[in-house]
């Protein structure tokens, strides 16, 4: 492997496949599975192959946006965005109760702390109900596991 290949992992799902990447500044120009990775052993799915698309897509937001009355958006700073979102959550919690706030977050990689910060956020809001990307992404996998291994997985 030449010096221009860098070892890393894909963060687009919970598997964390090992990948080797070639970089050009901020852009990932080539991706291949890392054969030395203990779990993926050289495998890299289509998502990993397109990781630069997710990191540097032309429609990627790079700052918070606030919707104007006419439906267009304006850039705002992070402190303003956090303050306004917090005020909105506070209003909903005080008006309708925390149980009216459905928490959706985490699920794949890039969200390792969702258990910690998600639980803290739900507790602060009084939120009762939650879900994440695994509800859609992994439902089929759970069905296949059930068909392969039977009902013993449920307890």
C-alpha positions in Angstrom: 0.0 0.0 0.0 1.4 3.4 -1.0 1.9 6.3 1.4 -1.0 8.1 -0.2 -3.6 5.6 1.2 -4.9 6.3 4.7 -6.5 3.7 7.0 -9.7 4.7 8.6 -13.2 3.4 9.2 -16.6 4.0 7.6 -19.0 5.8 9.9 -22.2 5.3 7.9 -23.6 2.3 9.9 -22.9 0.4 13.1 -20.6 -2.1 11.5 -17.6 0.3 11.2 -16.0 -1.4 8.2 -12.3 -0.7 7.8 -11.5 1.3 4.7 -8.4 2.8 3.1 -8.9 6.2 1.5 -7.0 8.5 -0.8 -7.4 12.2 0.0 -7.2 15.3 -2.1 -7.5 18.1 0.5 -10.9 17.6 2.2 -12.1 15.3 -0.5 -11.9 11.5 -0.5 -11.0 10.5 -4.1 -10.7 6.7 -3.7 -12.0 4.1 -1.2 -11.3 0.5 -0.8 -11.9 -2.1 1.9 -9.1 -2.5 4.3 -8.0 -6.2 4.2 -6.3 -6.0 7.6 -9.5 -4.8 9.4 -10.4 -7.4 12.0 -14.2 -7.3 11.2 -14.7 -6.3 7.6 -11.6 -8.0 6.2 -11.5 -5.9 3.0 -15.3 -5.6 2.4 -16.7 -2.1 1.8 -20.3 -1.6 0.8 -21.7 1.0 -1.7 -22.2 3.5 1.1 -18.6 3.3 2.1 -17.6 3.6 -1.6 -19.5 6.9 -1.8 -18.4 8.4 1.5 -17.1 11.6 -0.1 -20.7 12.2 -1.5 -22.0 12.3 2.1 -19.1 14.3 3.5 -18.9 16.9 0.6 -22.2 16.8 -1.2 -23.1 20.0 -3.0 -26.3 20.3 -0.9 -24.6 19.7 2.4 -25.5 22.3 5.0 -22.5 24.0 6.6 -24.2 26.3 9.0 -27.6 26.6 10.7 -30.5 28.0 8.7 -33.6 29.9 9.9 -36.8 29.9 7.8 -38.0 33.4 7.1 -41.7 34.3 6.8 -41.5 34.1 3.0 -40.3 30.5 3.2 -36.7 31.3 2.3 -33.8 30.6 4.6 -31.1 32.8 6.2 -27.8 31.7 7.8 -27.6 32.2 11.5 -24.8 31.5 14.0 -24.7 28.4 16.2 -25.4 30.2 19.5 -28.6 31.7 18.0 -29.7 28.4 16.5 -29.2 26.5 19.8 -31.0 29.3 21.8 -34.0 29.3 19.4 -34.3 25.5 19.3 -34.1 25.3 23.1 -36.8 28.0 23.4 -39.0 26.0 21.0 -38.6 22.8 23.0 -39.3 24.7 26.2 -42.5 26.1 24.8 -43.7 22.7 23.6 -42.9 21.0 26.9 -44.6 23.7 29.0 -47.6 23.9 26.7 -48.2 20.3 25.8 -46.0 18.3 28.2 -42.8 16.4 27.5 -44.6 13.3 26.3 -45.7 15.2 23.2 -42.0 15.4 22.1 -41.0 12.4 20.1 -37.2 12.0 20.2 -35.6 10.7 17.0 -31.8 10.4 17.0 -28.8 8.2 16.7 -28.8 4.8 15.2 -25.7 4.5 13.2 -22.2 5.6 13.4 -21.2 9.2 14.0 -23.7 8.9 16.9 -21.8 6.9 19.4 -22.9 9.2 22.2 -26.6 9.0 21.4 -27.2 6.7 24.4 -25.7 9.3 26.7 -26.8 12.6 25.2 -30.1 11.2 23.9 -31.1 9.9 27.4 -30.0 13.3 28.9 -32.0 15.2 26.3 -35.1 13.1 26.7 -34.9 13.4 30.5 -34.5 17.2 30.4 -37.5 17.4 28.0 -39.7 14.9 29.8 -39.9 13.0 26.5 -41.2 9.5 26.7 -41.1 8.1 23.2 -38.1 7.7 21.0 -36.9 5.9 17.8 -33.8 6.0 15.6 -32.6 5.0 12.1 -32.3 1.4 13.2 -36.1 1.2 13.3 -36.1 1.3 9.5 -32.5 0.2 8.6 -32.4 -2.9 10.7 -36.0 -4.1 10.8 -35.4 -6.4 7.8 -32.3 -7.8 9.4 -34.2 -8.6 12.6 -36.9 -10.4 10.5 -34.2 -12.4 8.7 -32.5 -13.3 12.0 -35.9 -14.5 13.3 -36.5 -16.6 10.2 -33.0 -18.1 10.5 -32.7 -18.6 14.2 -36.3 -18.8 15.4 -38.0 -17.2 18.3 -35.2 -17.8 20.8 -33.9 -14.3 20.2 -36.8 -12.5 21.8 -36.1 -13.7 25.3 
